[in-house]
Amino acid sequence: MIPNYCTQAGGNCPRCSLSNYGRDCTNVPLRGRFFSIGDLAHQLSTHPRQAAKIVNDSLPGGAERYDELMGNPAESVTRAALIDLLAARGGDYIGRKLAALLVD
């Protein structure tokens, strides 16, 4: 979900040049709003490339995709994307692991 005040980077605050010290351009902490592919891969006990594929499979058609070939562990995933993935995979192993990640 893109904040209504966003003017750069398509709502991806960790990539935005206006964010620093773990806060966005309006000084709101980023912790809990974004997760890295590496965090997700660690939680799912898989490789970052596989974690990116899992997230991509749950995204709607026109959404920006994560790089499955490089599997950049520092690439950020929004909390909203993980909640959508949890809704799609709620009853299986991935859903249970995502729920544990989002609760923390």
N, CA, C and O atoms as a Tinker XYZ file with bonds, in Angstrom:
   416  protein
     1  N      0.836000   -1.169000    0.000000    73     2
     2  CA     0.000000    0.000000    0.000000    64     1     3
     3  C      0.885000    1.238000    0.000000    63     2     4     5
     4  O      1.726000    1.399000    0.884000    81     3
     5  N      0.707000    2.089000   -0.958000    73     3     6
     6  CA     1.513000    3.292000   -1.098000    64     5     7
     7  C      0.934000    4.386000   -0.202000    63     6     8     9
     8  O     -0.259000    4.678000   -0.276000    81     7
     9  N      1.780000    4.997000    0.652000    73     7    10
    10  CA     1.284000    6.100000    1.485000    64     9    11
    11  C      0.790000    7.246000    0.608000    63    10    12    13
    12  O      1.357000    7.502000   -0.455000    81    11
    13  N     -0.266000    7.938000    1.045000    73    11    14
    14  CA    -0.847000    8.999000    0.224000    64    13    15
    15  C      0.084000   10.205000    0.071000    63    14    16    17
    16  O     -0.121000   11.027000   -0.823000    81    15
    17  N      1.096000   10.323000    0.922000    73    15    18
    18  CA     2.041000   11.430000    0.827000    64    17    19
    19  C      3.254000   11.093000   -0.035000    63    18    20    21
    20  O      4.143000   11.929000   -0.197000    81    19
    21  N      3.304000    9.886000   -0.587000    73    19    22
    22  CA     4.473000    9.426000   -1.333000    64    21    23
    23  C      4.594000   10.138000   -2.678000    63    22    24    25
    24  O      3.617000   10.271000   -3.415000    81    23
    25  N      5.815000   10.595000   -2.984000    73    23    26
    26  CA     6.085000   11.237000   -4.268000    64    25    27
    27  C      7.216000   10.560000   -5.035000    63    26    28    29
    28  O      7.465000   10.897000   -6.193000    81    27
    29  N      7.905000    9.602000   -4.399000    73    27    30
    30  CA     9.059000    8.962000   -5.042000    64    29    31
    31  C      9.072000    7.465000   -4.764000    63    30    32    33
    32  O      8.436000    7.004000   -3.816000    81    31
    33  N      9.773000    6.723000   -5.563000    73    31    34
    34  CA    10.064000    5.292000   -5.384000    64    33    35
    35  C      8.815000    4.426000   -5.319000    63    34    36    37
    36  O      8.898000    3.286000   -4.861000    81    35
    37  N      7.681000    4.912000   -5.750000    73    35    38
    38  CA     6.475000    4.102000   -5.797000    64    37    39
    39  C      6.034000    3.543000   -4.469000    63    38    40    41
    40  O      5.422000    2.475000   -4.429000    81    39
    41  N      6.321000    4.224000   -3.383000    73    39    42
    42  CA     5.910000    3.770000   -2.056000    64    41    43
    43  C      6.884000    2.824000   -1.382000    63    42    44    45
    44  O      6.626000    2.368000   -0.269000    81    43
    45  N      8.000000    2.519000   -2.032000    73    43    46
    46  CA     8.996000    1.631000   -1.441000    64    45    47
    47  C      9.967000    2.465000   -0.612000    63    46    48    49
    48  O     11.037000    2.842000   -1.090000    81    47
    49  N      9.593000    2.744000    0.612000    73    47    50
    50  CA    10.359000    3.644000    1.480000    64    49    51
    51  C     11.821000    3.242000    1.681000    63    50    52    53
    52  O     12.685000    4.118000    1.640000    81    51
    53  N     12.141000    1.963000    1.896000    73    51    54
    54  CA    13.553000    1.634000    2.070000    64    53    55
    55  C     14.425000    1.987000    0.873000    63    54    56    57
    56  O     15.618000    2.237000    1.044000    81    55
    57  N     13.864000    2.016000   -0.341000    73    55    58
    58  CA    14.627000    2.385000   -1.540000    64    57    59
    59  C     14.636000    3.884000   -1.801000    63    58    60    61
    60  O     15.427000    4.361000   -2.615000    81    59
    61  N     13.781000    4.627000   -1.134000    73    59    62
    62  CA    13.608000    6.048000   -1.412000    64    61    63
    63  C     14.793000    6.860000   -0.888000    63    62    64    65
    64  O     15.331000    6.572000    0.182000    81    63
    65  N     15.187000    7.864000   -1.644000    73    63    66
    66  CA    16.299000    8.726000   -1.241000    64    65    67
    67  C     15.916000    9.666000   -0.103000    63    66    68    69
    68  O     16.792000   10.252000    0.532000    81    67
    69  N     14.631000    9.817000    0.162000    73    67    70
    70  CA    14.191000   10.709000    1.237000    64    69    71
    71  C     14.125000   10.027000    2.602000    63    70    72    73
    72  O     13.921000   10.701000    3.612000    81    71
    73  N     14.293000    8.711000    2.653000    73    71    74
    74  CA    14.258000    8.012000    3.940000    64    73    75
    75  C     15.681000    7.791000    4.445000    63    74    76    77
    76  O     16.610000    7.587000    3.663000    81    75
    77  N     15.829000    7.836000    5.745000    73    75    78
    78  CA    17.128000    7.545000    6.368000    64    77    79
    79  C     16.938000    7.230000    7.843000    63    78    80    81
    80  O     15.900000    7.541000    8.428000    81    79
    81  N     17.937000    6.617000    8.429000    73    79    82
    82  CA    17.940000    6.240000    9.839000    64    81    83
    83  C     16.714000    5.421000   10.222000    63    82    84    85
    84  O     16.207000    5.549000   11.337000    81    83
    85  N     16.229000    4.572000    9.297000    73    83    86
    86  CA    15.109000    3.705000    9.588000    64    85    87
    87  C     13.765000    4.402000    9.653000    63    86    88    89
    88  O     12.816000    3.863000   10.222000    81    87
    89  N     13.667000    5.605000    9.072000    73    87    90
    90  CA    12.414000    6.358000    9.075000    64    89    91
    91  C     12.095000    6.825000    7.662000    63    90    92    93
    92  O     12.989000    6.996000    6.833000    81    91
    93  N     10.807000    7.028000    7.400000    73    91    94
    94  CA    10.431000    7.500000    6.076000    64    93    95
    95  C     10.541000    9.025000    6.002000    63    94    96    97
    96  O     11.043000    9.660000    6.930000    81    95
    97  N     10.078000    9.604000    4.909000    73    95    98
    98  CA    10.236000   11.039000    4.690000    64    97    99
    99  C      9.413000   11.902000    5.644000    63    98   100   101
   100  O      9.656000   13.104000    5.752000    81    99
   101  N      8.456000   11.311000    6.328000    73    99   102
   102  CA     7.676000   12.066000    7.319000    64   101   103
   103  C      8.071000   11.691000    8.738000    63   102   104   105
   104  O      7.350000   11.996000    9.688000    81   103
   105  N      9.221000   11.025000    8.885000    73   103   106
   106  CA     9.804000   10.650000   10.172000    64   105   107
   107  C      9.041000    9.537000   10.886000    63   106   108   109
   108  O      9.128000    9.415000   12.107000    81   107
   109  N      8.304000    8.735000   10.145000    73   107   110
   110  CA     7.609000    7.581000   10.705000    64   109   111
   111  C      8.536000    6.376000   10.620000    63   110   112   113
   112  O      9.111000    6.132000    9.560000    81   111
   113  N      8.703000    5.609000   11.705000    73   111   114
   114  CA     9.587000    4.441000   11.659000    64   113   115
   115  C      9.142000    3.418000   10.618000    63   114   116   117
   116  O      7.950000    3.156000   10.454000    81   115
   117  N     10.128000    2.843000    9.912000    73   115   118
   118  CA     9.846000    1.841000    8.890000    64   117   119
   119  C      9.697000    0.446000    9.487000    63   118   120   121
   120  O      9.120000   -0.437000    8.853000    81   119
   121  N     10.201000    0.241000   10.682000    73   119   122
   122  CA    10.169000   -1.092000   11.287000    64   121   123
   123  C      8.733000   -1.605000   11.373000    63   122   124   125
   124  O      7.850000   -0.908000   11.872000    81   123
   125  N      8.509000   -2.794000   10.898000    73   123   126
   126  CA     7.192000   -3.396000   10.924000    64   125   127
   127  C      6.367000   -3.122000    9.680000    63   126   128   129
   128  O      5.374000   -3.808000    9.442000    81   127
   129  N      6.758000   -2.125000    8.872000    73   127   130
   130  CA     6.034000   -1.834000    7.630000    64   129   131
   131  C      6.655000   -2.540000    6.440000    63   130   132   133
   132  O      5.977000   -2.806000    5.448000    81   131
   133  N      7.937000   -2.843000    6.534000    73   131   134
   134  CA     8.656000   -3.497000    5.448000    64   133   135
   135  C      9.468000   -4.651000    5.999000    63   134   136   137
   136  O      9.954000   -4.596000    7.128000    81   135
   137  N      9.612000   -5.685000    5.210000    73   135   138
   138  CA    10.437000   -6.837000    5.557000    64   137   139
   139  C     11.358000   -7.093000    4.371000    63   138   140   141
   140  O     11.004000   -6.781000    3.234000    81   139
   141  N     12.519000   -7.651000    4.621000    73   139   142
   142  CA    13.427000   -7.963000    3.525000    64   141   143
   143  C     13.156000   -9.375000    3.013000    63   142   144   145
   144  O     12.609000  -10.216000    3.725000    81   143
   145  N     13.546000   -9.613000    1.774000    73   143   146
   146  CA    13.442000  -10.962000    1.209000    64   145   147
   147  C     14.275000  -11.920000    2.063000    63   146   148   149
   148  O     13.902000  -13.079000    2.247000    81   147
   149  N     15.405000  -11.429000    2.583000    73   147   150
   150  CA    16.243000  -12.261000    3.449000    64   149   151
   151  C     15.530000  -12.662000    4.727000    63   150   152   153
   152  O     15.642000  -13.809000    5.158000    81   151
   153  N     14.788000  -11.727000    5.351000    73   151   154
   154  CA    14.004000  -12.055000    6.545000    64   153   155
   155  C     12.954000  -13.115000    6.227000    63   154   156   157
   156  O     12.755000  -14.065000    6.985000    81   155
   157  N     12.294000  -12.931000    5.096000    73   155   158
   158  CA    11.265000  -13.874000    4.684000    64   157   159
   159  C     11.862000  -15.246000    4.404000    63   158   160   161
   160  O     11.307000  -16.265000    4.816000    81   159
   161  N     12.990000  -15.274000    3.704000    73   159   162
   162  CA    13.658000  -16.544000    3.402000    64   161   163
   163  C     14.089000  -17.249000    4.684000    63   162   164   165
   164  O     13.959000  -18.467000    4.802000    81   163
   165  N     14.591000  -16.495000    5.625000    73   163   166
   166  CA    14.996000  -17.086000    6.902000    64   165   167
   167  C     13.784000  -17.670000    7.629000    63   166   168   169
   168  O     13.851000  -18.781000    8.155000    81   167
   169  N     12.692000  -16.932000    7.658000    73   167   170
   170  CA    11.488000  -17.399000    8.338000    64   169   171
   171  C     10.924000  -18.654000    7.679000    63   170   172   173
   172  O     10.431000  -19.550000    8.365000    81   171
   173  N     10.994000  -18.719000    6.352000    73   171   174
   174  CA    10.464000  -19.864000    5.621000    64   173   175
   175  C     11.478000  -20.991000    5.459000    63   174   176   177
   176  O     11.159000  -22.037000    4.895000    81   175
   177  N     12.696000  -20.783000    5.951000    73   175   178
   178  CA    13.782000  -21.761000    5.835000    64   177   179
   179  C     14.034000  -22.141000    4.374000    63   178   180   181
   180  O     14.081000  -23.318000    4.017000    81   179
   181  N     14.192000  -21.117000    3.550000    73   179   182
   182  CA    14.409000  -21.332000    2.123000    64   181   183
   183  C     15.433000  -20.330000    1.599000    63   182   184   185
   184  O     15.941000  -19.505000    2.358000    81   183
   185  N     15.731000  -20.399000    0.323000    73   183   186
   186  CA    16.666000  -19.496000   -0.333000    64   185   187
   187  C     15.938000  -18.199000   -0.690000    63   186   188   189
   188  O     14.736000  -18.234000   -0.956000    81   187
   189  N     16.636000  -17.046000   -0.704000    73   187   190
   190  CA    15.977000  -15.790000   -1.092000    64   189   191
   191  C     15.307000  -15.834000   -2.460000    63   190   192   193
   192  O     14.284000  -15.176000   -2.655000    81   191
   193  N     15.854000  -16.592000   -3.419000    73   191   194
   194  CA    15.209000  -16.695000   -4.731000    64   193   195
   195  C     13.847000  -17.379000   -4.623000    63   194   196   197
   196  O     12.884000  -16.978000   -5.277000    81   195
   197  N     13.783000  -18.411000   -3.793000    73   195   198
   198  CA    12.508000  -19.113000   -3.596000    64   197   199
   199  C     11.512000  -18.216000   -2.855000    63   198   200   201
   200  O     10.320000  -18.226000   -3.163000    81   199
   201  N     11.996000  -17.445000   -1.886000    73   199   202
   202  CA    11.115000  -16.520000   -1.165000    64   201   203
   203  C     10.546000  -15.468000   -2.111000    63   202   204   205
   204  O      9.367000  -15.126000   -2.017000    81   203
   205  N     11.373000  -14.950000   -3.026000    73   203   206
   206  CA    10.893000  -13.974000   -4.009000    64   205   207
   207  C      9.839000  -14.596000   -4.910000    63   206   208   209
   208  O      8.848000  -13.944000   -5.242000    81   207
   209  N     10.034000  -15.840000   -5.308000    73   207   210
   210  CA     9.049000  -16.536000   -6.154000    64   209   211
   211  C      7.734000  -16.717000   -5.422000    63   210   212   213
   212  O      6.669000  -16.538000   -6.012000    81   211
   213  N      7.790000  -17.069000   -4.149000    73   211   214
   214  CA     6.576000  -17.266000   -3.360000    64   213   215
   215  C      5.778000  -15.968000   -3.289000    63   214   216   217
   216  O      4.555000  -15.978000   -3.429000    81   215
   217  N      6.473000  -14.846000   -3.071000    73   215   218
   218  CA     5.794000  -13.554000   -3.010000    64   217   219
   219  C      5.239000  -13.191000   -4.387000    63   218   220   221
   220  O      4.097000  -12.744000   -4.490000    81   219
   221  N      6.021000  -13.375000   -5.430000    73   219   222
   222  CA     5.565000  -13.050000   -6.794000    64   221   223
   223  C      4.306000  -13.821000   -7.175000    63   222   224   225
   224  O      3.431000  -13.286000   -7.855000    81   223
   225  N      4.212000  -15.068000   -6.744000    73   223   226
   226  CA     3.053000  -15.895000   -7.088000    64   225   227
   227  C      1.761000  -15.359000   -6.485000    63   226   228   229
   228  O      0.677000  -15.658000   -6.986000    81   227
   229  N      1.859000  -14.576000   -5.424000    73   227   230
   230  CA     0.651000  -14.064000   -4.771000    64   229   231
   231  C      0.291000  -12.646000   -5.204000    63   230   232   233
   232  O     -0.772000  -12.141000   -4.845000    81   231
   233  N      1.174000  -11.996000   -5.977000    73   231   234
   234  CA     0.919000  -10.613000   -6.367000    64   233   235
   235  C     -0.104000  -10.526000   -7.495000    63   234   236   237
   236  O     -0.182000  -11.427000   -8.330000    81   235
   237  N     -0.894000   -9.441000   -7.527000    73   235   238
   238  CA    -1.823000   -9.258000   -8.645000    64   237   239
   239  C     -1.071000   -8.993000   -9.945000    63   238   240   241
   240  O      0.124000   -8.702000   -9.926000    81   239
   241  N     -1.762000   -9.091000  -11.061000    73   239   242
   242  CA    -1.151000   -9.004000  -12.385000    64   241   243
   243  C     -0.241000   -7.829000  -12.643000    63   242   244   245
   244  O      0.855000   -8.034000  -13.163000    81   243
   245  N     -0.624000   -6.609000  -12.314000    73   243   246
   246  CA     0.163000   -5.438000  -12.666000    64   245   247
   247  C      1.173000   -5.008000  -11.626000    63   246   248   249
   248  O      1.838000   -3.989000  -11.808000    81   247
   249  N      1.307000   -5.742000  -10.553000    73   247   250
   250  CA     2.201000   -5.336000   -9.468000    64   249   251
   251  C      3.666000   -5.535000   -9.860000    63   250   252   253
   252  O      4.001000   -6.394000  -10.676000    81   251
   253  N      4.514000   -4.726000   -9.260000    73   251   254
   254  CA     5.958000   -4.849000   -9.482000    64   253   255
   255  C      6.441000   -6.180000   -8.915000    63   254   256   257
   256  O      6.127000   -6.533000   -7.779000    81   255
   257  N      7.202000   -6.906000   -9.714000    73   255   258
   258  CA     7.701000   -8.222000   -9.319000    64   257   259
   259  C      9.067000   -8.115000   -8.642000    63   258   260   261
   260  O      9.825000   -7.173000   -8.873000    81   259
   261  N      9.356000   -9.107000   -7.800000    73   259   262
   262  CA    10.663000   -9.199000   -7.152000    64   261   263
   263  C     11.565000  -10.064000   -8.013000    63   262   264   265
   264  O     11.097000  -10.975000   -8.696000    81   263
   265  N     12.859000   -9.777000   -7.980000    73   263   266
   266  CA    13.810000  -10.473000   -8.837000    64   265   267
   267  C     14.050000  -11.884000   -8.315000    63   266   268   269
   268  O     14.687000  -12.076000   -7.279000    81   267
   269  N     13.534000  -12.863000   -9.043000    73   267   270
   270  CA    13.681000  -14.260000   -8.644000    64   269   271
   271  C     15.035000  -14.836000   -9.038000    63   270   272   273
   272  O     15.496000  -15.800000   -8.425000    81   271
   273  N     15.677000  -14.263000  -10.047000    73   271   274
   274  CA    16.953000  -14.797000  -10.512000    64   273   275
   275  C     18.103000  -14.417000   -9.596000    63   274   276   277
   276  O     18.967000  -15.243000   -9.303000    81   275
   277  N     18.117000  -13.179000   -9.145000    73   275   278
   278  CA    19.199000  -12.732000   -8.271000    64   277   279
   279  C     18.915000  -13.085000   -6.814000    63   278   280   281
   280  O     19.832000  -13.429000   -6.068000    81   279
   281  N     17.670000  -13.002000   -6.413000    73   279   282
   282  CA    17.324000  -13.319000   -5.030000    64   281   283
   283  C     18.002000  -12.383000   -4.052000    63   282   284   285
   284  O     18.616000  -12.832000   -3.084000    81   283
   285  N     17.896000  -11.082000   -4.296000    73   283   286
   286  CA    18.548000  -10.084000   -3.445000    64   285   287
   287  C     17.938000  -10.102000   -2.043000    63   286   288   289
   288  O     16.776000   -9.727000   -1.884000    81   287
   289  N     18.693000  -10.530000   -1.016000    73   287   290
   290  CA    18.134000  -10.618000    0.329000    64   289   291
   291  C     17.798000   -9.264000    0.942000    63   290   292   293
   292  O     17.036000   -9.203000    1.907000    81   291
   293  N     18.348000   -8.180000    0.404000    73   291   294
   294  CA    18.079000   -6.851000    0.955000    64   293   295
   295  C     16.841000   -6.209000    0.349000    63   294   296   297
   296  O     16.378000   -5.182000    0.844000    81   295
   297  N     16.298000   -6.789000   -0.704000    73   295   298
   298  CA    15.114000   -6.224000   -1.343000    64   297   299
   299  C     13.952000   -6.247000   -0.350000    63   298   300   301
   300  O     13.757000   -7.226000    0.370000    81   299
   301  N     13.192000   -5.168000   -0.321000    73   299   302
   302  CA    12.130000   -5.052000    0.687000    64   301   303
   303  C     10.770000   -5.464000    0.143000    63   302   304   305
   304  O     10.453000   -5.264000   -1.029000    81   303
   305  N      9.982000   -6.044000    1.035000    73   303   306
   306  CA     8.620000   -6.465000    0.744000    64   305   307
   307  C      7.717000   -5.737000    1.729000    63   306   308   309
   308  O      8.015000   -5.679000    2.922000    81   307
   309  N      6.624000   -5.187000    1.240000    73   307   310
   310  CA     5.724000   -4.469000    2.137000    64   309   311
   311  C      4.932000   -5.440000    3.005000    63   310   312   313
   312  O      4.702000   -6.594000    2.641000    81   311
   313  N      4.532000   -4.940000    4.142000    73   311   314
   314  CA     3.683000   -5.720000    5.042000    64   313   315
   315  C      2.384000   -6.099000    4.337000    63   314   316   317
   316  O      1.869000   -7.201000    4.526000    81   315
   317  N      1.852000   -5.181000    3.520000    73   315   318
   318  CA     0.603000   -5.454000    2.799000    64   317   319
   319  C      0.761000   -6.639000    1.843000    63   318   320   321
   320  O     -0.149000   -7.459000    1.726000    81   319
   321  N      1.903000   -6.737000    1.160000    73   319   322
   322  CA     2.140000   -7.870000    0.248000    64   321   323
   323  C      2.205000   -9.178000    1.022000    63   322   324   325
   324  O      1.717000  -10.206000    0.553000    81   323
   325  N      2.812000   -9.142000    2.217000    73   323   326
   326  CA     2.882000  -10.361000    3.027000    64   325   327
   327  C      1.522000  -10.742000    3.581000    63   326   328   329
   328  O      1.230000  -11.927000    3.737000    81   327
   329  N      0.692000   -9.764000    3.879000    73   327   330
   330  CA    -0.658000  -10.064000    4.355000    64   329   331
   331  C     -1.479000  -10.692000    3.230000    63   330   332   333
   332  O     -2.257000  -11.615000    3.470000    81   331
   333  N     -1.308000  -10.194000    2.001000    73   331   334
   334  CA    -1.983000  -10.809000    0.853000    64   333   335
   335  C     -1.525000  -12.251000    0.662000    63   334   336   337
   336  O     -2.332000  -13.136000    0.378000    81   335
   337  N     -0.224000  -12.478000    0.821000    73   335   338
   338  CA     0.313000  -13.831000    0.703000    64   337   339
   339  C     -0.243000  -14.721000    1.814000    63   338   340   341
   340  O     -0.583000  -15.879000    1.573000    81   339
   341  N     -0.333000  -14.187000    3.014000    73   339   342
   342  CA    -0.894000  -14.946000    4.134000    64   341   343
   343  C     -2.351000  -15.318000    3.857000    63   342   344   345
   344  O     -2.779000  -16.429000    4.166000    81   343
   345  N     -3.107000  -14.394000    3.277000    73   343   346
   346  CA    -4.505000  -14.683000    2.951000    64   345   347
   347  C     -4.609000  -15.806000    1.918000    63   346   348   349
   348  O     -5.520000  -16.632000    1.980000    81   347
   349  N     -3.682000  -15.832000    0.980000    73   347   350
   350  CA    -3.702000  -16.863000   -0.053000    64   349   351
   351  C     -3.199000  -18.208000    0.457000    63   350   352   353
   352  O     -3.642000  -19.256000   -0.013000    81   351
   353  N     -2.270000  -18.184000    1.423000    73   351   354
   354  CA    -1.621000  -19.423000    1.872000    64   353   355
   355  C     -1.876000  -19.701000    3.348000    63   354   356   357
   356  O     -1.069000  -20.372000    3.993000    81   355
   357  N     -2.974000  -19.203000    3.891000    73   355   358
   358  CA    -3.249000  -19.273000    5.327000    64   357   359
   359  C     -3.225000  -20.651000    5.947000    63   358   360   361
   360  O     -2.811000  -20.789000    7.098000    81   359
   361  N     -3.652000  -21.679000    5.231000    73   359   362
   362  CA    -3.782000  -22.990000    5.840000    64   361   363
   363  C     -2.575000  -23.896000    5.709000    63   362   364   365
   364  O     -2.599000  -25.004000    6.243000    81   363
   365  N     -1.529000  -23.481000    5.029000    73   363   366
   366  CA    -0.381000  -24.372000    4.837000    64   365   367
   367  C      0.844000  -23.909000    5.634000    63   366   368   369
   368  O      0.775000  -22.962000    6.418000    81   367
   369  N      1.948000  -24.591000    5.417000    73   367   370
   370  CA     3.193000  -24.319000    6.133000    64   369   371
   371  C      3.639000  -22.861000    5.959000    63   370   372   373
   372  O      4.029000  -22.209000    6.927000    81   371
   373  N      3.581000  -22.369000    4.750000    73   371   374
   374  CA     4.015000  -20.995000    4.472000    64   373   375
   375  C      3.128000  -20.007000    5.209000    63   374   376   377
   376  O      3.629000  -19.034000    5.772000    81   375
   377  N      1.836000  -20.231000    5.216000    73   375   378
   378  CA     0.917000  -19.352000    5.926000    64   377   379
   379  C      1.207000  -19.294000    7.415000    63   378   380   381
   380  O      1.176000  -18.220000    8.017000    81   379
   381  N      1.486000  -20.437000    8.007000    73   379   382
   382  CA     1.797000  -20.467000    9.458000    64   381   383
   383  C      3.099000  -19.716000    9.754000    63   382   384   385
   384  O      3.187000  -18.990000   10.744000    81   383
   385  N      4.091000  -19.890000    8.910000    73   383   386
   386  CA     5.369000  -19.194000    9.100000    64   385   387
   387  C      5.212000  -17.678000    8.903000    63   386   388   389
   388  O      5.804000  -16.886000    9.636000    81   387
   389  N      4.413000  -17.289000    7.914000    73   387   390
   390  CA     4.154000  -15.862000    7.696000    64   389   391
   391  C      3.418000  -15.245000    8.867000    63   390   392   393
   392  O      3.727000  -14.127000    9.279000    81   391
   393  N      2.449000  -15.962000    9.405000    73   391   394
   394  CA     1.710000  -15.446000   10.555000    64   393   395
   395  C      2.665000  -15.188000   11.718000    63   394   396   397
   396  O      2.540000  -14.179000   12.411000    81   395
   397  N      3.611000  -16.090000   11.933000    73   395   398
   398  CA     4.586000  -15.904000   13.012000    64   397   399
   399  C      5.480000  -14.683000   12.741000    63   398   400   401
   400  O      5.821000  -13.951000   13.670000    81   399
   401  N      5.855000  -14.465000   11.489000    73   399   402
   402  CA     6.682000  -13.300000   11.141000    64   401   403
   403  C      5.923000  -11.998000   11.336000    63   402   404   405
   404  O      6.483000  -11.024000   11.840000    81   403
   405  N      4.662000  -11.970000   10.944000    73   403   406
   406  CA     3.879000  -10.743000   11.033000    64   405   407
   407  C      3.462000  -10.406000   12.462000    63   406   408   409
   408  O      3.202000   -9.242000   12.769000    81   407
   409  N      3.394000  -11.397000   13.328000    73   407   410
   410  CA     3.011000  -11.150000   14.724000    64   409   411
   411  C      4.148000  -10.461000   15.482000    63   410   412   413
   412  O      3.907000   -9.598000   16.326000    81   411
   413  N      5.370000  -10.845000   15.176000    73   411   414
   414  CA     6.526000  -10.301000   15.918000    64   413   415
   415  C      6.689000   -8.830000   15.765000    63   414   416
   416  O      7.614000   -8.249000   16.332000    81   415
